[in-house]
């Protein structure tokens, strides 16, 4: 997935935080989830899954691809040559707001998380620090694994990445609290 604003540091940080797992340097193969902005399937398959869940400003593609992975194990594949240029957020306010929304819905919906783990741990304020560390470690690990030269970009953008991770972690906590409340 290509960054639509490669010279804007805020957009690049936004892109890294959201799409590092879908780097064009990643090898082709089976993947557990993929964002809808780069997801291709037949209309009949889309309809068979019931389409995107309604009423969500974000996270609907995570739920949709999770359902697709359950329905067709091993059927979601990452293909490097399938490219989409993503136009990320270009202002600090938009970046903060977007990362906040992503964190809130990741915590609330629990996509890719063990439910009891995120409900119990994620709702604690002090847990935000390890969440930031884990996400930053994931970002660095994926960069080193698939595009070691990209590590320079991560280091240069570290202050912006930490801003985005802070917004995400705070909202993740709030989303976990909402999920726990909704589960009662």
ZATI-48125 format. One record per atom (N, C-alpha, C): residue in three letters; atom name; y, z, x. Coordinates in steps of 0.2 Angstrom, whole numbers, plus 5000, padded with zeros to 4 digits. Each point is the difference from the previous one (the first is absolute). Last residue first. Layout:
BEGIN
- residu | atome | v | w | u
- ALA | CA | Y | Z | X;
...
//
This chain:
BEGIN
- residu | atome | v | w | u
- UNK | N | 4968 | 5150 | 4892;
- UNK | CA | 4999 | 5006 | 4997;
- UNK | C | 4999 | 4999 | 4992;
- UNK | N | 5006 | 4983 | 5017;
- UNK | CA | 4993 | 5001 | 4999;
- UNK | C | 4998 | 5006 | 4996;
- UNK | N | 5023 | 4994 | 5005;
- UNK | CA | 4997 | 4995 | 4995;
- UNK | C | 4992 | 5001 | 4999;
- UNK | N | 5012 | 5012 | 5017;
- UNK | CA | 5002 | 5003 | 4993;
- UNK | C | 4997 | 4995 | 4995;
- UNK | N | 4996 | 4994 | 5022;
- UNK | CA | 4997 | 5007 | 4999;
- UNK | C | 5002 | 5002 | 4993;
- UNK | N | 5011 | 4981 | 5008;
- UNK | CA | 4992 | 4999 | 4998;
- UNK | C | 4997 | 5006 | 4999;
- UNK | N | 5022 | 5002 | 5006;
- UNK | CA | 5000 | 4997 | 4994;
- UNK | C | 4992 | 4998 | 4998;
- UNK | N | 5005 | 5009 | 5021;
- UNK | CA | 5001 | 5005 | 4996;
- UNK | C | 5000 | 4997 | 4992;
- UNK | N | 4998 | 4985 | 5018;
- UNK | CA | 4994 | 5004 | 5000;
- UNK | C | 5001 | 5006 | 4995;
- UNK | N | 5018 | 4986 | 5004;
- UNK | CA | 4995 | 4996 | 4996;
- UNK | C | 4994 | 5004 | 5000;
- UNK | N | 5017 | 5009 | 5013;
- UNK | CA | 5002 | 5000 | 4993;
- UNK | C | 4995 | 4997 | 4996;
- UNK | N | 4997 | 4999 | 5023;
- UNK | CA | 4999 | 5007 | 4998;
- UNK | C | 5002 | 5000 | 4992;
- UNK | N | 5005 | 4980 | 5010;
- UNK | CA | 4992 | 5001 | 5000;
- UNK | C | 4999 | 5007 | 4997;
- UNK | N | 5022 | 4995 | 5006;
- UNK | CA | 4998 | 4997 | 4993;
- UNK | C | 4993 | 5001 | 4999;
- UNK | N | 5008 | 5007 | 5021;
- UNK | CA | 5003 | 5004 | 4995;
- UNK | C | 4998 | 4998 | 4993;
- UNK | N | 4993 | 4986 | 5018;
- UNK | CA | 4996 | 5006 | 5000;
- UNK | C | 5003 | 5005 | 4995;
- UNK | N | 5011 | 4979 | 5003;
- UNK | CA | 4994 | 4999 | 4998;
- UNK | C | 4996 | 5007 | 4999;
- UNK | N | 5021 | 5000 | 5011;
- UNK | CA | 5001 | 4998 | 4993;
- UNK | C | 4993 | 5000 | 4996;
- UNK | N | 4999 | 5002 | 5023;
- UNK | CA | 5003 | 5006 | 4997;
- UNK | C | 5001 | 4999 | 4993;
- UNK | N | 4994 | 4982 | 5013;
- UNK | CA | 4994 | 5004 | 4999;
- UNK | C | 5002 | 5007 | 4997;
- UNK | N | 5017 | 4984 | 5005;
- UNK | CA | 4996 | 4998 | 4995;
- UNK | C | 4994 | 5004 | 4999;
- UNK | N | 5014 | 5006 | 5018;
- UNK | CA | 5004 | 5000 | 4994;
- UNK | C | 4995 | 4998 | 4994;
- UNK | N | 4992 | 4997 | 5021;
- UNK | CA | 4999 | 5007 | 4998;
- UNK | C | 5004 | 5001 | 4994;
- UNK | N | 5001 | 4978 | 5009;
- UNK | CA | 4993 | 5002 | 4997;
- UNK | C | 5000 | 5007 | 4998;
- UNK | N | 5019 | 4994 | 5011;
- UNK | CA | 5000 | 4997 | 4993;
- UNK | C | 4993 | 5001 | 4997;
- UNK | N | 5003 | 5006 | 5023;
- UNK | CA | 5004 | 5004 | 4996;
- UNK | C | 5000 | 4998 | 4992;
- UNK | N | 4987 | 4987 | 5016;
- UNK | CA | 4997 | 5007 | 4999;
- UNK | C | 5005 | 5004 | 4995;
- UNK | N | 5000 | 4977 | 5011;
- UNK | CA | 5002 | 5001 | 4993;
- UNK | C | 4998 | 5007 | 4997;
- UNK | N | 4996 | 4992 | 5023;
- UNK | CA | 5007 | 4999 | 4998;
- UNK | C | 5002 | 5002 | 4993;
- UNK | N | 4977 | 5001 | 5006;
- UNK | CA | 5004 | 5005 | 5004;
- UNK | C | 5007 | 4999 | 4998;
- UNK | N | 4986 | 4984 | 4991;
- UNK | CA | 4999 | 5007 | 4997;
- UNK | C | 5004 | 5005 | 5003;
- UNK | N | 4999 | 4978 | 5010;
- UNK | CA | 5004 | 5000 | 4993;
- UNK | C | 5000 | 5007 | 4997;
- UNK | N | 4986 | 4997 | 5019;
- UNK | CA | 5007 | 5000 | 5002;
- UNK | C | 5005 | 5001 | 4994;
- UNK | N | 4977 | 4995 | 4997;
- UNK | CA | 5001 | 5007 | 5001;
- UNK | C | 5007 | 5001 | 5002;
- UNK | N | 4989 | 4979 | 4997;
- UNK | CA | 5004 | 5002 | 4994;
- UNK | C | 5002 | 5008 | 5001;
- UNK | N | 4985 | 4988 | 5014;
- UNK | CA | 5007 | 4998 | 5002;
- UNK | C | 5005 | 5003 | 4995;
- UNK | N | 4976 | 5002 | 4996;
- UNK | CA | 5002 | 5004 | 5005;
- UNK | C | 5008 | 4999 | 5002;
- UNK | N | 4984 | 4994 | 4979;
- UNK | CA | 5006 | 4997 | 5003;
- UNK | C | 5003 | 5004 | 5005;
- UNK | N | 4980 | 5006 | 4988;
- UNK | CA | 5000 | 4993 | 4998;
- UNK | C | 5006 | 4996 | 5004;
- UNK | N | 4994 | 5024 | 5004;
- UNK | CA | 4994 | 4997 | 4999;
- UNK | C | 5001 | 4992 | 4999;
- UNK | N | 5019 | 5015 | 5002;
- UNK | CA | 4996 | 4999 | 5006;
- UNK | C | 4994 | 4996 | 5000;
- UNK | N | 5012 | 5005 | 4980;
- UNK | CA | 5004 | 4995 | 5004;
- UNK | C | 4996 | 4999 | 5007;
- UNK | N | 4991 | 5016 | 4985;
- UNK | CA | 4999 | 4993 | 4997;
- UNK | C | 5004 | 4995 | 5005;
- UNK | N | 5003 | 5023 | 5004;
- UNK | CA | 4993 | 4998 | 5002;
- UNK | C | 4998 | 4993 | 4998;
- UNK | N | 5021 | 5010 | 4995;
- UNK | CA | 5000 | 4998 | 5007;
- UNK | C | 4993 | 4998 | 5001;
- UNK | N | 5003 | 5006 | 4978;
- UNK | CA | 5005 | 4994 | 5002;
- UNK | C | 4999 | 4999 | 5007;
- UNK | N | 4989 | 5019 | 4993;
- UNK | CA | 4997 | 4994 | 4997;
- UNK | C | 5004 | 4994 | 5002;
- UNK | N | 5010 | 5020 | 5005;
- UNK | CA | 4994 | 4999 | 5005;
- UNK | C | 4996 | 4994 | 4997;
- UNK | N | 5018 | 5008 | 4987;
- UNK | CA | 5002 | 4997 | 5006;
- UNK | C | 4994 | 4998 | 5005;
- UNK | N | 4995 | 5011 | 4980;
- UNK | CA | 5002 | 4993 | 4999;
- UNK | C | 5003 | 4997 | 5006;
- UNK | N | 4993 | 5023 | 5002;
- UNK | CA | 4995 | 4995 | 4999;
- UNK | C | 5002 | 4993 | 4998;
- UNK | N | 5017 | 5016 | 5003;
- UNK | CA | 4996 | 4999 | 5006;
- UNK | C | 4994 | 4996 | 4999;
- UNK | N | 5012 | 5006 | 4981;
- UNK | CA | 5004 | 4996 | 5005;
- UNK | C | 4997 | 4998 | 5006;
- UNK | N | 4989 | 5016 | 4987;
- UNK | CA | 5000 | 4994 | 4996;
- UNK | C | 5004 | 4995 | 5004;
- UNK | N | 5000 | 5022 | 5007;
- UNK | CA | 4994 | 4997 | 5002;
- UNK | C | 5000 | 4993 | 4997;
- UNK | N | 5019 | 5013 | 4993;
- UNK | CA | 5000 | 4998 | 5007;
- UNK | C | 4993 | 4997 | 5003;
- UNK | N | 5003 | 5007 | 4977;
- UNK | CA | 5003 | 4994 | 5001;
- UNK | C | 5000 | 4999 | 5008;
- UNK | N | 4991 | 5020 | 4990;
- UNK | CA | 4996 | 4994 | 5001;
- UNK | C | 5003 | 4994 | 5001;
- UNK | N | 5011 | 5020 | 4993;
- UNK | CA | 4999 | 5000 | 5008;
- UNK | C | 4995 | 4994 | 5001;
- UNK | N | 5006 | 5004 | 4977;
- UNK | CA | 5005 | 4998 | 5004;
- UNK | C | 4999 | 4999 | 5008;
- UNK | N | 4981 | 4998 | 4980;
- UNK | CA | 5003 | 5005 | 5004;
- UNK | C | 5006 | 4997 | 5004;
- UNK | N | 4984 | 4987 | 4986;
- UNK | CA | 5006 | 5003 | 4996;
- UNK | C | 5003 | 5006 | 5004;
- UNK | N | 4981 | 4988 | 5008;
- UNK | CA | 5006 | 4995 | 5000;
- UNK | C | 5006 | 5004 | 4997;
- UNK | N | 4977 | 5010 | 5001;
- UNK | CA | 5004 | 5000 | 5006;
- UNK | C | 5007 | 4996 | 5000;
- UNK | N | 4985 | 5001 | 4981;
- UNK | CA | 5000 | 5007 | 5002;
- UNK | C | 5005 | 5000 | 5006;
- UNK | N | 4995 | 4979 | 4990;
- UNK | CA | 5003 | 5005 | 4995;
- UNK | C | 5002 | 5007 | 5003;
- UNK | N | 4989 | 4983 | 5013;
- UNK | CA | 5007 | 4999 | 4999;
- UNK | C | 5003 | 5004 | 4995;
- UNK | N | 4977 | 5002 | 5004;
- UNK | CA | 5003 | 5001 | 5006;
- UNK | C | 5008 | 4999 | 4999;
- UNK | N | 4984 | 4996 | 4982;
- UNK | CA | 5001 | 5007 | 5001;
- UNK | C | 5004 | 5001 | 5006;
- UNK | N | 4996 | 4977 | 4996;
- UNK | CA | 5004 | 5003 | 4995;
- UNK | C | 5001 | 5008 | 5001;
- UNK | N | 4997 | 4981 | 5019;
- UNK | CA | 4995 | 5004 | 4996;
- UNK | C | 5004 | 5004 | 4995;
- UNK | N | 5010 | 4976 | 5008;
- UNK | CA | 4999 | 5007 | 5002;
- UNK | C | 4995 | 5003 | 4996;
- UNK | N | 5008 | 4977 | 4997;
- UNK | CA | 4998 | 5001 | 5007;
- UNK | C | 4999 | 5007 | 5002;
- UNK | N | 5015 | 4998 | 4980;
- UNK | CA | 4996 | 4994 | 5002;
- UNK | C | 4998 | 5001 | 5007;
- UNK | N | 5012 | 5015 | 4983;
- UNK | CA | 4995 | 5002 | 5005;
- UNK | C | 4996 | 4994 | 5003;
- UNK | N | 5020 | 5004 | 4984;
- UNK | CA | 4994 | 4996 | 4998;
- UNK | C | 4994 | 5001 | 5004;
- UNK | N | 5021 | 5012 | 5004;
- UNK | CA | 4998 | 5001 | 4993;
- UNK | C | 4994 | 4996 | 4998;
- UNK | N | 5009 | 4999 | 5022;
- UNK | CA | 4997 | 5007 | 4999;
- UNK | C | 4998 | 5000 | 4992;
- UNK | N | 5009 | 4980 | 5007;
- UNK | CA | 4994 | 5001 | 5004;
- UNK | C | 4997 | 5007 | 4998;
- UNK | N | 5021 | 4994 | 4991;
- UNK | CA | 4994 | 4997 | 4997;
- UNK | C | 4994 | 5001 | 5003;
- UNK | N | 5020 | 5008 | 5011;
- UNK | CA | 4999 | 5004 | 4993;
- UNK | C | 4993 | 4997 | 4996;
- UNK | N | 5008 | 4990 | 5021;
- UNK | CA | 4997 | 5006 | 5001;
- UNK | C | 4998 | 5004 | 4993;
- UNK | N | 5012 | 4979 | 4999;
- UNK | CA | 4993 | 4999 | 5003;
- UNK | C | 4996 | 5007 | 5001;
- UNK | N | 5023 | 5000 | 4994;
- UNK | CA | 4996 | 4998 | 4994;
- UNK | C | 4993 | 4999 | 5002;
- UNK | N | 5015 | 5006 | 5017;
- UNK | CA | 4999 | 5005 | 4995;
- UNK | C | 4996 | 4998 | 4995;
- UNK | N | 5006 | 4984 | 5015;
- UNK | CA | 4995 | 5004 | 5003;
- UNK | C | 4999 | 5006 | 4995;
- UNK | N | 5017 | 4986 | 4994;
- UNK | CA | 4994 | 4997 | 4999;
- UNK | C | 4994 | 5004 | 5003;
- UNK | N | 5023 | 5008 | 5002;
- UNK | CA | 4997 | 4999 | 4993;
- UNK | C | 4993 | 4997 | 4999;
- UNK | N | 5011 | 5000 | 5021;
- UNK | CA | 4998 | 5007 | 4998;
- UNK | C | 4997 | 5000 | 4993;
- UNK | N | 5009 | 4980 | 5008;
- UNK | CA | 4994 | 5002 | 5004;
- UNK | C | 4997 | 5007 | 4998;
- UNK | N | 5021 | 4991 | 4991;
- UNK | CA | 4994 | 4997 | 4997;
- UNK | C | 4993 | 5002 | 5003;
- UNK | N | 5020 | 5009 | 5010;
- UNK | CA | 4999 | 5002 | 4993;
- UNK | C | 4994 | 4997 | 4996;
- UNK | N | 5007 | 4992 | 5022;
- UNK | CA | 4997 | 5006 | 5000;
- UNK | C | 4998 | 5003 | 4993;
- UNK | N | 5001 | 4974 | 5002;
- UNK | CA | 5005 | 5005 | 5001;
- UNK | C | 4996 | 5007 | 5001;
- UNK | N | 4988 | 4979 | 4996;
- UNK | CA | 5005 | 4999 | 5006;
- UNK | C | 5005 | 5005 | 5001;
- UNK | N | 4973 | 4994 | 4990;
- UNK | CA | 5007 | 5004 | 4998;
- UNK | C | 5004 | 4999 | 5006;
- UNK | N | 4981 | 4981 | 4998;
- UNK | CA | 5000 | 5008 | 5000;
- UNK | C | 5008 | 5002 | 4998;
- UNK | N | 4984 | 4978 | 4996;
- UNK | CA | 5007 | 5001 | 5002;
- UNK | C | 5001 | 5008 | 4999;
- UNK | N | 4978 | 4983 | 5007;
- UNK | CA | 5002 | 5006 | 4996;
- UNK | C | 5008 | 5002 | 5001;
- UNK | N | 4981 | 4978 | 5002;
- UNK | CA | 5006 | 5003 | 5004;
- UNK | C | 5003 | 5005 | 4995;
- UNK | N | 4974 | 4990 | 5003;
- UNK | CA | 5005 | 5001 | 4995;
- UNK | C | 5006 | 5003 | 5004;
- UNK | N | 4974 | 4987 | 5005;
- UNK | CA | 5007 | 5003 | 5002;
- UNK | C | 5005 | 5001 | 4994;
- UNK | N | 4973 | 4994 | 5010;
- UNK | CA | 5003 | 5001 | 4993;
- UNK | C | 5007 | 5004 | 5001;
- UNK | N | 4984 | 4997 | 5018;
- UNK | CA | 5004 | 4994 | 4999;
- UNK | C | 5004 | 5000 | 4993;
- UNK | N | 4985 | 5018 | 5007;
- UNK | CA | 5006 | 4999 | 5004;
- UNK | C | 5005 | 4994 | 4998;
- UNK | N | 4983 | 5015 | 4985;
- UNK | CA | 4999 | 4993 | 5003;
- UNK | C | 5007 | 4999 | 5004;
- UNK | N | 4984 | 5020 | 4987;
- UNK | CA | 5006 | 4999 | 5004;
- UNK | C | 4999 | 4993 | 5003;
- UNK | N | 4986 | 5009 | 4978;
- UNK | CA | 5000 | 4998 | 5007;
- UNK | C | 5007 | 4999 | 5002;
- UNK | N | 4983 | 5011 | 4979;
- UNK | CA | 5007 | 4999 | 5002;
- UNK | C | 5000 | 4999 | 5008;
- UNK | N | 4979 | 5004 | 4989;
- UNK | CA | 5003 | 4994 | 4998;
- UNK | C | 5008 | 4999 | 5001;
- UNK | N | 4983 | 5019 | 5004;
- UNK | CA | 5000 | 4995 | 5005;
- UNK | C | 5004 | 4993 | 4998;
- UNK | N | 4993 | 5013 | 4979;
- UNK | CA | 5000 | 5003 | 5007;
- UNK | C | 4999 | 4995 | 5006;
- UNK | N | 5009 | 5000 | 4974;
- UNK | CA | 4997 | 4995 | 5005;
- UNK | C | 4999 | 5003 | 5007;
- UNK | N | 5008 | 5013 | 4982;
- UNK | CA | 4996 | 4995 | 4996;
- UNK | C | 4996 | 4995 | 5005;
- UNK | N | 5014 | 5017 | 5009;
- UNK | CA | 4994 | 5003 | 4997;
- UNK | C | 4996 | 4995 | 4996;
- UNK | N | 5020 | 4993 | 5010;
- UNK | CA | 4995 | 5002 | 5006;
- UNK | C | 4994 | 5003 | 4997;
- UNK | N | 5018 | 4995 | 4985;
- UNK | CA | 4997 | 4994 | 5003;
- UNK | C | 4995 | 5001 | 5005;
- UNK | N | 5013 | 5018 | 4992;
- UNK | CA | 4995 | 4998 | 4995;
- UNK | C | 4997 | 4993 | 5002;
- UNK | N | 5017 | 5008 | 5014;
- UNK | CA | 4994 | 5005 | 5000;
- UNK | C | 4995 | 4998 | 4995;
- UNK | N | 5020 | 4987 | 5001;
- UNK | CA | 4995 | 4998 | 5005;
- UNK | C | 4994 | 5005 | 5001;
- UNK | N | 5017 | 5005 | 4984;
- UNK | CA | 4996 | 4994 | 4998;
- UNK | C | 4996 | 4998 | 5005;
- UNK | N | 5013 | 5019 | 5004;
- UNK | CA | 4995 | 5001 | 4995;
- UNK | C | 4996 | 4994 | 4998;
- UNK | N | 5018 | 4997 | 5015;
- UNK | CA | 4995 | 5004 | 5003;
- UNK | C | 4995 | 5002 | 4995;
- UNK | N | 5018 | 4988 | 4992;
- UNK | CA | 4996 | 4996 | 5004;
- UNK | C | 4995 | 5004 | 5004;
- UNK | N | 5016 | 5011 | 4987;
- UNK | CA | 4996 | 4997 | 4996;
- UNK | C | 4995 | 4995 | 5004;
- UNK | N | 5019 | 5013 | 5009;
- UNK | CA | 4993 | 5003 | 5000;
- UNK | C | 4995 | 4996 | 4996;
- UNK | N | 5026 | 5002 | 4993;
- UNK | CA | 4997 | 4999 | 5007;
- UNK | C | 4993 | 5003 | 5000;
- UNK | N | 5014 | 5001 | 4980;
- UNK | CA | 5004 | 4996 | 5004;
- UNK | C | 4998 | 4998 | 5007;
- UNK | N | 4987 | 5005 | 4976;
- UNK | CA | 5001 | 5002 | 5007;
- UNK | C | 5005 | 4996 | 5003;
- UNK | N | 4990 | 4996 | 4977;
- UNK | CA | 5004 | 5006 | 5001;
- UNK | C | 5001 | 5003 | 5006;
- UNK | N | 4978 | 4985 | 4995;
- UNK | CA | 5007 | 5000 | 4998;
- UNK | C | 5003 | 5006 | 5001;
- UNK | N | 4979 | 4987 | 5013;
- UNK | CA | 5002 | 5006 | 4996;
- UNK | C | 5007 | 5000 | 4998;
- UNK | N | 4988 | 4977 | 5007;
- UNK | CA | 5003 | 5006 | 5003;
- UNK | C | 5001 | 5005 | 4994;
- UNK | N | 4980 | 4983 | 4995;
- UNK | CA | 5007 | 4999 | 5003;
- UNK | C | 5003 | 5007 | 5003;
- UNK | N | 4977 | 4996 | 4991;
- UNK | CA | 5005 | 5003 | 4995;
- UNK | C | 5007 | 4999 | 5003;
- UNK | N | 4978 | 4992 | 5009;
- UNK | CA | 5002 | 5007 | 5002;
- UNK | C | 5006 | 5003 | 4995;
- UNK | N | 4992 | 4978 | 4996;
- UNK | CA | 4994 | 5004 | 5000;
- UNK | C | 5002 | 5007 | 5002;
- UNK | N | 5017 | 4983 | 5002;
- UNK | CA | 4999 | 5002 | 4994;
- UNK | C | 4994 | 5005 | 4999;
- UNK | N | 5003 | 4990 | 5021;
- UNK | CA | 5006 | 5005 | 4998;
- UNK | C | 4999 | 5003 | 4993;
- UNK | N | 4985 | 4983 | 5006;
- UNK | CA | 4998 | 5007 | 5004;
- UNK | C | 5006 | 5005 | 4999;
- UNK | N | 5003 | 4978 | 4992;
- UNK | CA | 4995 | 5003 | 4996;
- UNK | C | 4998 | 5007 | 5003;
- UNK | N | 5016 | 4986 | 5011;
- UNK | CA | 5002 | 5004 | 4994;
- UNK | C | 4995 | 5003 | 4996;
- UNK | N | 4997 | 4997 | 5026;
- UNK | CA | 5000 | 4996 | 4994;
- UNK | C | 5002 | 5004 | 4994;
- UNK | N | 5009 | 5006 | 5025;
- UNK | CA | 4994 | 5000 | 4996;
- UNK | C | 5000 | 4996 | 4994;
- UNK | N | 5015 | 5011 | 5023;
- UNK | CA | 4998 | 4994 | 4997;
- UNK | C | 4993 | 5001 | 4996;
- UNK | N | 5022 | 5014 | 5013;
- UNK | CA | 4993 | 5001 | 4997;
- UNK | C | 4999 | 4994 | 4996;
- UNK | N | 5020 | 5010 | 5012;
- UNK | CA | 4996 | 4995 | 5004;
- UNK | C | 4993 | 5001 | 4998;
- UNK | N | 5017 | 5013 | 4989;
- UNK | CA | 5004 | 4994 | 5003;
- UNK | C | 4996 | 4995 | 5004;
- UNK | N | 4990 | 5021 | 4991;
- UNK | CA | 5000 | 4994 | 4996;
- UNK | C | 5005 | 4994 | 5002;
- UNK | N | 4987 | 5018 | 5017;
- UNK | CA | 5006 | 4999 | 4995;
- UNK | C | 5000 | 4994 | 4996;
- UNK | N | 4977 | 5012 | 5009;
- UNK | CA | 5005 | 4995 | 5002;
- UNK | C | 5006 | 5000 | 4996;
- UNK | N | 4975 | 5014 | 5007;
- UNK | CA | 5005 | 4999 | 4996;
- UNK | C | 5005 | 4995 | 5003;
- UNK | N | 4979 | 5005 | 5010;
- UNK | CA | 4999 | 5004 | 4994;
- UNK | C | 5006 | 4999 | 4995;
- UNK | N | 4989 | 4981 | 5018;
- UNK | CA | 5005 | 5005 | 5000;
- UNK | C | 4999 | 5004 | 4993;
- UNK | N | 4987 | 4980 | 5018;
- UNK | CA | 5000 | 5005 | 4994;
- UNK | C | 5005 | 5005 | 5001;
- UNK | N | 5005 | 4979 | 5015;
- UNK | CA | 4994 | 5004 | 4998;
- UNK | C | 5001 | 5004 | 4994;
- UNK | N | 5014 | 4987 | 5023;
- UNK | CA | 4997 | 4999 | 4993;
- UNK | C | 4995 | 5004 | 4999;
- UNK | N | 5017 | 5010 | 5017;
- UNK | CA | 4995 | 4995 | 5000;
- UNK | C | 4998 | 4998 | 4992;
- UNK | N | 5025 | 5007 | 5009;
- UNK | CA | 4994 | 5003 | 4998;
- UNK | C | 4995 | 4995 | 5000;
- UNK | N | 5023 | 4996 | 5004;
- UNK | CA | 4996 | 5000 | 5006;
- UNK | C | 4993 | 5004 | 4998;
- UNK | N | 5018 | 4997 | 4984;
- UNK | CA | 4997 | 4994 | 5002;
- UNK | C | 4996 | 5000 | 5006;
- UNK | N | 5003 | 5022 | 4985;
- UNK | CA | 5003 | 4996 | 5005;
- UNK | C | 4997 | 4993 | 5001;
- UNK | N | 4998 | 5021 | 4984;
- UNK | CA | 4999 | 4993 | 4999;
- UNK | C | 5003 | 4995 | 5005;
- UNK | N | 5002 | 5024 | 5000;
- UNK | CA | 4993 | 4999 | 4999;
- UNK | C | 4998 | 4993 | 4999;
- UNK | N | 5023 | 5008 | 5001;
- UNK | CA | 4996 | 4999 | 5007;
- UNK | C | 4993 | 4999 | 5000;
- UNK | N | 5019 | 5002 | 4982;
- UNK | CA | 4995 | 4994 | 5001;
- UNK | C | 4996 | 5000 | 5006;
- UNK | N | 5018 | 5016 | 4992;
- UNK | CA | 4996 | 4998 | 4994;
- UNK | C | 4994 | 4995 | 5001;
- UNK | N | 5015 | 5009 | 5017;
- UNK | CA | 4997 | 5006 | 4997;
- UNK | C | 4996 | 4998 | 4994;
- UNK | N | 5011 | 4983 | 5013;
- UNK | CA | 4995 | 5004 | 5004;
- UNK | C | 4997 | 5005 | 4996;
- UNK | N | 5018 | 4989 | 4990;
- UNK | CA | 4994 | 4996 | 5001;
- UNK | C | 4995 | 5003 | 5003;
- UNK | N | 5020 | 5011 | 5000;
- UNK | CA | 4998 | 5000 | 4993;
- UNK | C | 4993 | 4996 | 5000;
- UNK | N | 5013 | 4999 | 5020;
- UNK | CA | 4996 | 5007 | 4999;
- UNK | C | 4997 | 5000 | 4993;
- UNK | N | 5012 | 4981 | 5004;
- UNK | CA | 4994 | 5000 | 5005;
- UNK | C | 4997 | 5007 | 4999;
- UNK | N | 5020 | 4997 | 4989;
- UNK | CA | 4995 | 4996 | 4997;
- UNK | C | 4994 | 5000 | 5004;
- UNK | N | 5018 | 5011 | 5009;
- UNK | CA | 4998 | 5004 | 4994;
- UNK | C | 4995 | 4996 | 4997;
- UNK | N | 5010 | 4990 | 5019;
- UNK | CA | 4996 | 5005 | 5001;
- UNK | C | 4997 | 5004 | 4994;
- UNK | N | 5006 | 4974 | 5002;
- UNK | CA | 5003 | 5006 | 4997;
- UNK | C | 4996 | 5006 | 5002;
- UNK | N | 4994 | 4977 | 5006;
- UNK | CA | 5005 | 5002 | 5004;
- UNK | C | 5004 | 5007 | 4997;
- UNK | N | 4982 | 4987 | 4989;
- UNK | CA | 4997 | 5003 | 5006;
- UNK | C | 5006 | 5002 | 5005;
- UNK | N | 4995 | 4995 | 4974;
- UNK | CA | 5006 | 5002 | 5004;
- UNK | C | 4998 | 5002 | 5007;
- UNK | N | 4983 | 4994 | 4985;
- UNK | CA | 5005 | 4995 | 4998;
- UNK | C | 5007 | 5001 | 5003;
- UNK | N | 4973 | 5005 | 5008;
- UNK | CA | 5006 | 5004 | 4998;
- UNK | C | 5006 | 4995 | 4999;
- UNK | N | 4973 | 4995 | 4996;
- UNK | CA | 5005 | 5000 | 5005;
- UNK | C | 5006 | 5004 | 4997;
- UNK | N | 4972 | 5001 | 4999;
- UNK | CA | 5006 | 5000 | 4996;
- UNK | C | 5006 | 5000 | 5005;
//
